[in-house]
Amino acid sequence: MKKVLATAAVIGSLFATNAQAIGFGYDLVTDGVKHNTNAYAGVNIALGNKLVPTLVLGVFDTRVKQNGNTEGANLAVHINVLGGVSLSKLKLSYLNGKNDLQGEIGGGYDLGKQAPFASLGINAPFGAIGVDGFSLHELAPSLTIHSQDEFKAPKASCKNVGLGQGAFSDSACSQNVT
């Protein structure tokens, strides 16, 4: 079992490192809101009688305000890597919270169980914990280690304030640019 977990961790780390190094994603700032779209990779470990790792590939699409308020979506594909590569689970979640910690609510479809599920969780930089519920009697808790850091808030910017004063050059809005 240790060998299986070590192999899954190495595979997930390679994917996660490559996703960050290649820089999949983009940022767009409008009206004091930063729109982040970031691909990520990781390893999900089902917490139960057996620790079953799966590879996770996904995309976060978030909007972050200057005060850190964050909302968005997480689309994830889980892939079994033990005993052959196969698609395991598709999951879509809504995120809401701060740029460094969000609650998640969503759902998806488990291809192995051939059943839909609802999910609740908490997402943080480089990790998430949650539970998928197939019914009130069948809950599947899991831990995910992923490559996504905290979502970046837009940098403070100054606007032209007052008649004829012009733009300001520093974040405190105290230096007039001439």
Summary of the structure (lengths in Angstrom):
residues: 178
radius of gyration: 20.1
end to end distance: 67.2
largest distance: 70.5
contacts: 521
relative contact order: 0.16
helix: 12%
strand: 56%
